[in-house]
Structure formats: C-alpha cells, structure tokens
Amino acid sequence: MAPRVFWKGYLKLSLVTCRVTMTPAVSEGAKVRFHNIDRKTRNRVLSRYVDAETGEVVEDEDQVKGYPRGENDYVLFEDEELEDVGLESTRTIDVETFVPANSIGWIWYDRPHYLAPDDEVSAEAFAVIREAMAKTGTGGIARLVMYRRERAVLLLPKDKGIVVWTLRYGDEIRDADEYAAEVPGEKPDAGHLAMMKKIIGERTEDWKASMADDPVQDRLLDIIAARRKGRKTVKRGGKQAPERPSNVIDITAALRKSLEAERKAPRK
C-alpha cells in the first residue's frame, strides 16, 4: 500500500509554479508499541493532565500554552496566536536561495520527505526544477510551516523526485569543538596506520538495508506471535559480557591480533 500523502501545496521558483505532494520518507508505523495496562483489571491506563497544585484534571479546552517569566508567573498564548506567528502561507514552497548541495553538514539534516508532482500538468515544471538542481549540483532553501512550526527546508534532487529535508534550528546545533576528543600531538605511526587500513579493508562491503535491521523488533514479534498461539516463550540465555579491556593497551600487539582474527574469520 502506498503511503498516504500528508501535505499538498505548490512548489514555486521565480514565476514557475507547480502542484506537488509531500510524503514522509521514513515511518515508525511498523514498530512494536505497547500500552500501559492495569495488571489487575487488564484495562488500559490513560494519562491525563492535572493541575499541579489542586491535583484536579484539566480538560483540553481549559489548557493554554505558557512561557515562564517568573515563579508561578506565565505569559499565556492561545493556539491561534501561535499559528499567526508563522508564515502567511503554509502551502507554498517558495525557493529563493540555492546552495552547493554538499555544503550543508549532516548535523543540520532533520526529517526527510518525498516531494512529487501532483498531476500531469505539473510534472514538466517539476522535472525542469529537479534536473536544473541536479545539473548545477545545488539544493534549494525555502521556508515552510511543518509540524506546526515555521522551518527552513532543503530541497535536493533524488532520482525522479525531490527530497525535502527539514533543517534543525541554529540553537539546536552544539559546537563540535566543545565535545571533540583531544588530538594527539603526533601523527599516527605509519605502521599502525597501515595495519588499521588493512583491518578496515577486510571489513568493507557494499551498503545494504539489512545492516540497519532491528533484531529486538524481530524478537518481540516472535514472542507476540507465540503468545497469540498460546505457546510459552523460552527466555534466551544471555551471554556473559566480555571483560572490558584496560585503557592502556599495546596497540601494535592488538593490531596484529586483529589482523590474524580477520584473516581466519569467514566472510559473512
């Protein structure tokens, strides 16, 4: 089943406009999810918002957003006020700026979405915009209201479509220099570097989607299927965790042992 379109609007570049649809490129819909259950009654346990002082339940219509400006003092906002702060149009991707496609670091990328023409009339204009970005090696920058907030988005050509990435806000990105490990004063030993490159070479293979499989998800589905059929599930015997190595190591010996192990181990 094709994923349901969650956004429809227009892609605009200068005087060229076309109708488009957008669909999230990733989904967590297939993930195993659990509800909180009352162990005694087997009924679901629901969460409710309550007043922090009185403990009484606060109904949805009585809830508003508040920004703290002091102890027990808030600036209140209605939903309509927050929506008015956004862009006037939430249905047009107006591309006004282009950047080299490889100039934005991975840390800025947030959520990917597939963009496609909404009808045959729009297909030609859509294709021209996509191919022009591909030929020039550029990505388009625009602003759009998504997930109830105005966001910068990056448009990148992909095969016969366009991927729209929402970008993280500047105040979300931490300075890497503050978290980077200390760099040794000397360059790595040439012999050590050569052996490490051999180890990496032994383990290098083409990317495939199965490398990102979720073994916990598969195990949970097996357990659920067994319990639906009334079978008991056997607890797997956990392997004892290997002893954590000391930080002080003989790197030469470790590299040599690693190379020997790589040569003896069968390829998966």
N, C-alpha and C positions, 0 to 999 in steps of 0.2 A: 504494500500500500504506500502510495506517495505521501510524504509528509504534508500536513496542512499548512497552507500559506498563512502567515501570521501578520503580514503587512503588505499593503498595496498603496502605490503612490506614483510619483514621477521622478525620472532621472533627467536633470537639466544641465546642459553645458552650453553657455552662451545662449544662442537662440534655438538650439536643438533640444527638443524635449520628447521623451517617450514614456509610455506607461510601463511600470515594472512591478514585479512581485518579489518579496523577500521571505526567505525561509531559514531558520536557524540551521547551521551546518552540523551542529552536534546536538545530541539528545541524551538525557538520562532516564528516558521513559522506560527502558528495559531493565533498569536497576531494581534489585530486590529491595522493597521498602517494608518497614514494619510499623504497626500501630502500637501504642501503649494500651495494655489490656489489664483490667482488674482481675487479679489471679483468682479471686473467689467467685465473682459473678460471670466472668468471661465477657464482660461488656467493655466497649471501648472507653478509654479515659480521655476526656476532652479538656483542652486548655482554654481558660477564659481570662480576660484582662480584669484585674480588680484594682480598686482604689488602694494606694499604698498605705493610707492612714486608716480608713474605715474598714478595709477588707471586703467591701461590697463590690459586686460585679458591676462593671461599667459597660453599658450597651454600646454597640457600634456607633449609633447616631450621636452619642454623647462624647465621643473621642475626637480630639483635635491634636495637631502636631504642636509641639512647644520647644522653643530654643531657650536653654537656661541662661539667665543673665544675673542670677544671684541665688542664694539659698532659698528654695521653695518659691522662686520667682521666675516666671517664664514669659517669653514673647510668644503669643499664640498665632497660629496660621490655619486658616481653613484650606481644604483641598483645592478649592477654586483659586485661591490666592497663589498657591504654589504652582498651579498649572499656568497661570497668567504670566509667571516669570519666564517661562520657556519661550521658544520660538513661536511666532505667529502661525507659521505653517508647520505641521508635523507630517506632511505628506509629500514633501518635495526634497530630493537630494540635489541640492544646487552646488555643483562642483566649481569652485572659483580658483582653487590653487592646486598645482601639481608639484610633486617632489620626486627625486630619484627613488625608484621602488625599493632599493636596498639601503636607503639612508635612515630608515626608522628601525631602531633596535628592537629585538624580540620582546623586551620587557614592557614596551608600550602596548603590545597586542593584547586585547581582552577577549571578546567573543566574535567568532566568525559566522557570517550569514551568506547564503547564496542569493544572488540577485539575478533575475531573468526577465526577459521581455514578457509583458502581459498579453500581447496579441500579435498577430502577424504584421499589422501596420507598424508597430513599434520595433519589430525585430531588426529592420535595416539600420535605423538610427542607433539602436543599442549596439549592433555589431560594429558600426563605424567607431563609436566611442571606445569600445573594448579593444579593437585592433589598433587604434591610434595609440592607446596607452601601452600596448604590448610592443609595438614597433619603437616607441620612444623610451621604453624602459622606465615608465613613470607610474605613479599611483596618484589618485585624486583625493584631495582633502575636502571634506564638507562637514556641515553640522546638521544634526538631526535629533529630534526628540524620540528617544527609545527607552523603554523600561521606565517611563515617567520622568526622565531627566534629559536635559539637552546634552548631547555628546558630540565630540569630534569623531568622525569616522574616516577610515582609509579604504579606498576602492582599488582593488588590484585585479587585473585580468587573469582569468583562470580557465584554460581550455575554451569552451564555447560560452562561458558565462563570466560573471564578475563576483569576486568575494568582497563583501563589505565587512571590515573589521571595526568593531567599536574600539576606541583607544582609551587607555587609562588616563585619568586626570593627572595633571602635573604634581599635585600634592600627594598622590598615591605612590609616586616613584621615590624610592630611597637612594641616596648617593652610594654607589657601589664602593667608592674609595673608603667609606667608613666601615665596611664589612669585609673588605678584601684581606686575604691572608698576607702575612709578611713575606716579602720576596727575598729569597736567599741572596746574599751579596755576590756570590759567584755563579757562573753559568754551570748547568748540569754537566757532570762528567760525560765525555763523548762516548766512552764505552757503555756506561749505564744507559745513555740515551739510545744507543743502537740496539741494546737488548730489549728495552721497553718498546721500541718501534716494532721489533720482531714479534713480541707478545701481542701487540695491537693488531699486527698483520694477520697473526694466526686466528684472531677472534673477529676479523672483519668479514661481513657478509652483507648482501643487499637487504634493505629495509623491507619488512612485510608486516601487515597489520597485526598478525598473531603475536608479534613481540610486545604488544600493549594489551594482551588479554588479561582478564581479571580472574585469577584462579579461585579467589574467595567467593565471587559471584557464582561460578560453576559449582562449587562445593555446596553452597546454600541451596541452589536449585535442585541438586541431587537429594539433599536432606528433605526439602519440601515435597518432592515427588514421592520419596519413600514414605513419608508420614501420611500423605494423602491415601496411599495404598494400605496404610495400617502397619507398615513394617517399622521395626525399631532400627534406629541408626547406630552404627558402631562408632564409638569415639576413636579417632585416629591417634595412634601412639606418637606423641611428639618427640622429635629428635632432640637430643641434648645439644644446647647451643655450644658451638666450639669456643674454646678458651680464647678470650680476647688477647691478641698479641700485644707485646710491650711496644711503647712508642720508640724505644731505642732498638734499631734493627741494623743488621749487616746487609745493606742494600745490595751489594754485589752477590752475596750468597742467596738472598731472596730472589733476585732476578734470574740467577742460574737455575734455581729450583723451579721457578715459574715456567721457564722455557722448556725444561725437561718434562714438566707436567703437561704442557700444551702439546708437545710432540707425541706423548703417549696417549693422551685423551682422544677418543674417537670424535669426529666431527658430528654435530647434531644435524 
